[in-house]
Amino acid sequence: MEDLPEIVATNLRKLRRDRGLSQEELAHRAGIDRSYLGNIERAEYSVTVVTLGKLAVALDVPPAKLLELPDRHPMRKRLVR
């Protein structure tokens, strides 16, 4: 599941942008450092479940939303039936 950091990064960026939030504002709302958020959004760091939860609360989405596979992701065919 080495794709997970990239999946989280993609979903996180999309949700943040959809809400019109800067990285700084989202990081503030989630109580994390802005540079750490940037690293997560670039898939340079894997997010912990605690941080995933903080980000989900700050974005007002269930944590699972950050882990959703994109429609065209190759793993989708294997996992979603």
Backbone as a ProteinNet text record, in pm:
[ID]
protein_1_A
[PRIMARY]
MEDLPEIVATNLRKLRRDRGLSQEELAHRAGIDRSYLGNIERAEYSVTVVTLGKLAVALDVPPAKLLELPDRHPMRKRLVR
[TERTIARY]
82	0	87.2	196.1	285	220.7	105.2	32.8	-40.9	-58.2	-140.3	-94.5	34.4	72.6	31.9	42.6	2.9	-148.9	-222.7	-369.2	-413.1	-355	-388.2	-350.7	-233.1	-187.9	-284.6	-325.2	-416.8	-551	-606.6	-736.1	-727.6	-620.9	-602.3	-594.4	-512	-500	-634.6	-706.6	-835.5	-935.7	-946.3	-1041.3	-1004.6	-876.2	-831.5	-863.5	-832	-857.6	-1006.8	-1084.3	-1229.8	-1289.9	-1227.8	-1276.6	-1213.1	-1124.6	-1060.8	-964.1	-903.3	-810.4	-666.3	-584.4	-440.2	-384.1	-263	-197.2	-182.7	-149.8	-132.2	-261.1	-374.1	-502	-542.4	-527.7	-563.1	-472.4	-344.3	-251.1	-290.3	-325	-368	-492.2	-591.9	-715.4	-691	-594.3	-565.2	-464.6	-402.3	-304	-173.8	-135.2	-8	74.4	202	291.3	262.6	267.7	240	338.4	463.9	562.6	535.9	488.6	451.5	334.7	236.2	123	171.5	262	317.4	384.6	458.8	524.3	422.2	312.2	205.8	142.3	115.6	52.9	142.7	272.1	365.6	398.8	332.5	354.4	499.2	564.8	700.5	698.8	591.8	572.7	442.7	444.4	320.3	252.6	125.2	50.3	18.5	23.2	-18.5	-170.5	-226.9	-373.3	-422.1	-344	-382.7	-390.1	-288.7	-288.7	-397.3	-418.7	-527.1	-660.1	-681.2	-802.1	-812.2	-702.5	-702.3	-736	-678.6	-705.1	-850.6	-903.4	-1043	-1136.9	-1110.2	-1193.2	-1183	-1061.7	-1041.5	-1110	-1121.7	-1187.5	-1335.4	-1379.8	-1519.2	-1560.5	-1474.6	-1503.5	-1468.4	-1526.3	-1483.5	-1338.7	-1259.2	-1120.9	-1109.6	-1206.6	-1203.2	-1201.8	-1254.9	-1257.2	-1115.7	-1021.9	-882.9	-813.6	-873.9	-815.3	-885.5	-986.3	-1062.1	-974.3	-990.8	-918.8	-983.5	-903.1	-959.7	-1029.3	-1127.3	-1204.9	-1119.3	-1014	-932.3	-808	-798.7	-681.2	-677.9	-562.1	-552.7	-597.5	-578.5	-617.1	-768.9	-840.1	-985.3	-1049.5	-999	-1053.5	-1036.3	-927.2	-900.5	-976.9	-998.9	-1055.7	-1204.6	-1255.3	-1394.8	-1470.1	-1568	-1645.8	-1790.3
-118.9	0	126.4	119.7	235.5	355.7	336	446.5	533.5	485.8	558.9	701.8	729.1	869.5	959.6	908.9	987.8	1006	903	911.5	1014.2	1007.3	1104.7	1245	1258.9	1390.6	1449.9	1370.2	1416.9	1457.4	1372.6	1403.2	1525.4	1535.2	1646.9	1779.7	1783.1	1905.5	1945.5	1847.9	1877.2	1932.2	1866	1911.3	2049.4	2071.7	2202.8	2312.3	2287.3	2387.1	2409.3	2300.9	2313.3	2404.2	2407.4	2489.7	2628.1	2653.7	2784.8	2812	2708.1	2724.1	2722.1	2804.6	2797.3	2684.3	2642.7	2543.4	2597.8	2724.4	2786.2	2780.3	2813.1	2812.7	2670.9	2575.5	2437.5	2385.4	2412.6	2367.9	2427	2554.2	2619.7	2550.6	2527.5	2462.4	2320.9	2251.8	2113.6	2106.1	2218.2	2219	2149.8	2162.6	2104.9	2213.6	2187.2	2282.7	2291.8	2411.4	2430.7	2355.4	2351.9	2280.8	2129.7	2077.8	1936.1	1907.8	1997.3	1982.4	1982.5	2071.8	2075.8	1945	1888.3	1759.6	1648.4	1652.1	1553	1570.8	1694.7	1721.4	1685.7	1679.6	1638.7	1490.3	1421.8	1278.2	1247.9	1346.5	1325.3	1259	1281.3	1218.3	1140.1	1027.9	954	1012.1	1032.4	1092.4	985.8	1023.4	931.5	932.1	830.9	827.2	942.7	984	1097.3	1224.8	1248.2	1366.7	1356.8	1237.8	1218.1	1260.1	1222.1	1260.6	1410.9	1474.9	1620.4	1692.8	1644.3	1705.6	1684.6	1567.2	1538.1	1630.4	1648.2	1738.7	1881.7	1925	2060.9	2082.2	1976	1983.8	1947.3	1903	1863.4	1748.7	1646.2	1525	1403.6	1287.3	1166.2	1134.2	1077.6	1043.6	956.4	869.7	781.3	859.5	980.9	1064	1093	1102.5	1129.4	1006.3	889.7	764.4	707.6	777.5	726.4	715.1	603.6	584.6	667.9	733.6	803.8	704.8	751.5	664.3	582.1	638.9	569.5	502.9	492.4	432.5	282.4	227.2	84.8	-10.3	30.1	-56.6	-67.9	28.7	32	-95.3	-143.9	-265.4	-387	-392.3	-506.7	-499	-378.1	-363	-333.1	-268.3	-227.6	-317.4	-387	-478.7	-444.6
0	0	0	-74.9	-82	-150.2	-212.1	-274.9	-172.9	-50.5	46.2	73.1	91.9	113	-3.9	-126.6	-243.4	-248.5	-212.5	-210.2	-106.4	13.2	118	72.2	12.7	-33.4	-135.2	-231.2	-335.6	-276.8	-191.8	-130.2	-40.4	35.7	127.5	51.6	-52.7	-133.7	-193.2	-249.3	-312.3	-210.2	-96.6	5.8	58.2	80.2	130.3	29.3	-96.4	-200.9	-222.1	-218	-233.4	-126.9	-10.6	99.8	102.1	7.4	-1.4	111.8	165.5	277.8	229.1	288.9	265.2	351.1	318.9	403.9	545.7	557	688.6	770.6	707.3	778.4	818.9	728.9	763.4	874.3	864.1	967.9	1103.3	1104.9	1229.1	1285.9	1200.9	1246.3	1297.8	1237.3	1276.8	1392.1	1424	1532.5	1496	1367.5	1323.2	1256.1	1236.8	1173.8	1023.5	968.1	826.3	737.4	775.2	692.3	693.4	806	814.2	720.5	718.5	627.7	482.7	450.6	314.7	277.4	371.6	345.7	324.3	398.3	380.1	242	203.3	73.9	-43.2	-22.7	-128.6	-118.2	-25.1	-0.9	37.6	98.4	147.7	284.6	359.3	490.2	487.6	558.3	580.1	703.2	694.2	803.4	908.6	1035.9	1142.4	1150.8	1214.3	1227.6	1314.2	1411.4	1496.4	1412	1329.8	1244.7	1137.9	1084.4	988.6	1051.1	1175.7	1246.8	1267.1	1302.5	1321	1190.6	1082	952.4	910.8	936.2	902.9	980.1	1107.9	1189.1	1134.9	1103.8	1052.9	917.8	839.2	708.5	715.3	832.4	853.6	761.2	756.9	679.7	765.5	735.1	805.5	765.9	855.6	821.5	696.5	674.8	557.2	426.3	427.3	305.5	256.9	349.3	312.3	255	271.9	223.7	100.6	50	-64.5	-188.3	-258	-382.8	-492.4	-574	-688.8	-781.9	-856.4	-944.3	-1039.3	-1090.4	-1190.7	-1132.2	-1002.8	-940.4	-970.2	-1006.6	-1041.3	-929.7	-805.3	-692.9	-678.8	-732.6	-718.9	-774.9	-884.7	-947	-856.2	-784.3	-695.8	-564.9	-513.6	-379.4	-377.1	-479.8	-482.4	-579	-526.7	-611.5	-605.5
[MASK]
+++++++++++++++++++++++++++++++++++++++++++++++++++++++++++++++++++++++++++++++++

